[in-house]
Amino acid sequence: MSNVATFDTRTEAKIPVESPLAYSYRRSGAPAPTGKSRVVLRERPFLGHLILRGGAIVLDEAVRQVLGVSLPGEPQGLVHDADGERSIQWLSPDEWLVIVPGGEEFELENRLRAALGDAHFAISNAGGGQTLVELEGEAARELLMKSVIYDVHPSHFPVGKGVTTVFAKTTVILRRPAEDRWELVVRRSFADYTYRWLLDAGEEYGIGVER
Amino acid sequence: MSQLNRLARGGRIDRSRKLSFTFNGKRYQGHAGDTLASALLANGVDIVNRSFKYSRPRGIVAAGAEEPNAVVQLGKTEAGQVPNVRATQQALFDGLEARSTNGWPNVQRDMMSLVGKLGGKFMPPGFYYKTFMAPASMWMTYEKYIRKSAGLGRSPMESDPDIYDHLHQHCDVLVVGAGPAGLAAALAAARSGARVILVDEQEEMGGSLLDTRELLDDKPADQWVAEALKELAGLDNVTLLPRTTANGYHDHHFVTLHERRTEHLAETAPLKDGRRQVRSRMHRVRAGRVVLATGAHERPLVYANNDVPGNLLAGAVSTYVRRYGVVPGKRLVLSTSNDHAYRAALDWLESGHEVVAIADARANPDGELVEQARARGIRILPGSAVIEAKGENRVSGARVAKVDLDGFRVAGAAETLDCDTIASSGGYSPVIHLASHTGGRPTWRDDIFGFVPTLVKGVSAAGGAQGIYATGEVLADGVEAGRQAATEAGFSAASVSLPEVAVRRDGAAVGLFQVPHEKPTLRAPKQFVDLQNDVTAAGIEVATREGFESIEHVKRYTAMGFGTDQGKLGNINGMAIAARLLGRSIPEVGTTVFRPNYTPVTFGAIVGRHCRELFDPERYTAMHQWHVEHGAEFEDVGQWKRPWYFPRKVNGKTETMHEAVARECLAVREAVGILDASTLGKIDIQGPDAREFLGRVYTNKWAKLAPGRVRYGLMCKDDGMVFDDGTTSCLGENHFLMTTTSGGAATVLEWLELWHQTEWPELDVYFTSVTDHWATMTVTGPEARKLMAELTDIDLDKDAFKFMDWREGSVAGVPARVFRISFTGELAYEINVQANYALHVWEKLFAHGEKYGLTPYGTETMHVLRAEKGFIIAGQDTDGSVTPEDLGMQWAVGYDKPFSWIGQRALTRPDTARTDRKQLVGLKPRDAKVVLEEGAQIVFDPNHAIPMPMVGHVTSSYYSPTLDSGFALAVVKGGQQKMGETVYLPMADGQVHEAEIVSPIFLDPKGERQNV
């Protein structure tokens, strides 16, 4: 779509950056994982996050061509590319979350815009506003049961699913990219609350934070 | 120290493990496997409490959740205090300390007993009802007094050291109760592959099978229980939750379970692997189907002095003998209306103690258990009942007489039997509490003398919960319920072969509730219906005489079924008595509603982890740590923590808010200040119809806003009232960035989506929240341009980058969009950078800003500065009843826009055109030192008789260091036409402030300062 002001909010210059959890690490600490940690938390900061708005029919071909993956075929679907570094997730009937390695997002946006031409769609950069938090370990599912109202049983939440759900008193996007790994997409301003909640609820599982 | 009532063998306790505990300061011993109640009975403790209203001595009556008397206070330490614990539900642990909740100085010698004996006068039936009615103000006084004298337990005065949490559970089939019906249902559902949760409130699962005399497959029933539990525990699709009470059944099969995880181990949760354990956990279960296998509660008979310690439920006697190896007395009299209760006499006899007699209300009792009792030589008195218990602190005898049930009268001379224990059974009441929570009114069944639950879709009741009592039938009913639930949930039925249970021939029961006495009810010794609330049969009679005919009114009048008891033992008896007095049938009278929670739940479990610093989310901006380190005081704006002001230390003294704000205000007006404005809502709007859409949701015009330009906009609801405002920038022909108030971000986004999705889906436009993506810092003041020039490559020339322009470039090396919008009335640049870079940019600004006097300011200074300029804050100066015209903002209304924008039609109503509407004005106090109170009411004539006509109120009020005067914004009826007139503000303390109505713009009305 023309007549939209694209803007690369990232710079190659050596500028100090702070992930949404930077303050939380300093204030609340980050207990190192031990052999007894039944759940491990890991932030994947500074990834490229784009919110893609548009119908599946409008977007599918361009996404496949530019990102190399098809749009999720069903609601609540999550699809990764071959090396697992790029993903696209269904958020609502015309809303999708694209996560790519940090630095790729602006070029990706431009290529998508070029491929989509005059179609009706929108792309918004959300990379400064959210971060990805991974949970791994045998107690990860029970920790999630303490936190989200959504049913995370494997029969109901298979690999390749993602939902937006209530997390304690905030919301997160919850995804399951692999059998033993869960991802939370957390809004920046709620990141500290979410982090402190996870440390507190995970204490009985000896939660460790990988940095 | 001896457990004089403990049997040498039998029961499910571990005699090799001795546990010591104290009750009311006295040390006792019990065994692992005991409840506090069974251990007290083993030690011959008769009196466990004083009654609530009459202060009568009370003993243990039941063996489970229905216990009304043995409600104790637990806790050795202050922090470990737990009120309202039923001794019958508390597992014994070593070192347990418990006390009675009622009775002062102690339960044996109660100072209140004199008052208690007069209690009928002091707290007559209807006490609550009448004190509530008049005078209402006295209730607090009464309640304090009642609590102090009667006592209902107390909460700890120190912080709870334990942790609690919630677990969100989902299952196909939730089975409540792990007695025969529940175990069978769980097996049937689990074998089909359904996800099953089986929950039971007791220490051990098995329910009635743990103390039954019956054999399953010719083996003791507990062996079958063990096998069933072993199978269930081995299945991945089954979650077993012992010590867990299903306390509330909410809508859509949402059931709250309360799991006591460590309360059987110690007062506070012991460490495990060096880590704190969760003491109690609330399971929030969303179930596909629910099977209620909650069993039945035995009903006591209502006879005179039936509350004297030593009066027990017949079934409880069996439970104490068979499960806990405790015989709570020496000589038993049983009073019953049915066969099943005979097992109490048989169990008692087999324990080696004397059964004095069985008074059976039926003329010709003839069932198998009756035959067994007869064969053992027990004296059976047909057509009789215990009409009165003798004794004060312990039963010393039972007066037994022939009774005429139909005529409700004693039909023969009473015989006094020497005994120390009276067991009674008036039949069984299915436990329908949970089903009642869903709103279904229960149905009375004459054949079982009980209410059965009315069930909503997706719930079934099995076994005792729907009035099926024979063990074999209960098991079969459980299987059927489990199978059906699993099938409905989409699983194929699995087979469950049931154990053989001998079929017992029971004689028919009779309906007996209140037992007649020689004297009329109002003159007979007290016959208790609800032991916990001290409600008597006489109390119910008084209620009906006073005209309370609805059972709901009788309940409130007498307090029957109130509180933690929720009428477990008393309600059906009470209804039956009311029915007899009113000459109606029980179903005509109906039942009251049982409410959650079934038993008391500790607050910790309700709160879970949502406490202390996790009580509510705190939202932080990317510069939060800087604010903390620089001593900011914070203000809550929605969930955001925003710097309120930044007090400095001056000569070793920390500034007051007034001093800090005055300094910050002057810095902005005279040099340069900086505000963290990241919390403003930001919505990215893209699409060819974006401009058209803006024109419809804002009151003003957007057709001609060029890329690179910014405009202020007002938003109305469809009633024409202002609900949010902000600036929107044209980023590209089809691309806009909207800002909203900090608190309104989510509401506005929903509002836009609502109108787009429901009214104007044909418009091609998308909205995405980018609030968190951008960090926003406002650099404002006469020196702002000089500071910016040091850090940006953007051309800051006043003609190249004008007021209400935006430009992109770099600030401190970071890509930025900079907006020349001003909420202070000064030259201002709002810098937006990706939030991950924000702290760097913020710190760079300070590194360069010191020489210009760069001063951080907070929301309070922001409020003063904007109010001096007459800029409104939506939600402070507006309250959902204010139109753009009321605000004097006709300049922001596009009356001639082609499309009917939201609110336009409402603004043509006569009411919104009234000239005497409350309109926004400035107020200048006559006394410059006065800062008017926000919210203060305004009158035109302070000498008018009270009530004075109130004509408006103050919406914002501050001291302005620039004007060196108090000043205010206010809404005043017809105020825009009253410039220069005087209004009055009468205050609560009698002072009357005077103020002049002025323009709301107090400073720089032409806007020259921001345009430089």
Interface residues (C-beta under 8 A of the other chain):
Chain A: M1 S2 N3 V4 A5 F7 D8 T9 R10 T11 A13 I15 P16 V17 E18 S19 P20 Y23 R26 R27 K36 P45 F46 I51 R53 G54 D94 H120 F121 A122 I123 S124 N125 A126 G127 G128 G129 Q130 E142 M145 K146 V148 I149 Y150 D151 H153 S155 H156 A168 K169 T170 R187 R188 S189 F190 D192 Y193 R196 W197 D200 A201 E203 E204 G206
Chain B: D165 H166 L167 H168 Q169 H170 R195 D273 R275 R276 Q277 V278 R284 R286 R609 H610 E613 L614 D616 P617 E618 R619 Y620 T621 A622 H624 Q625 W640 T679 D684 Q686 G687 P688 P707 L731 G732 E733 N734 H735 D764 Y766 T768 S769 V770 T771 D772 H773 W774 A775 E808 S810 A812 G813 V814 P815 R817 V833 Q834 A835 N836 Y837 A838 L839 H840
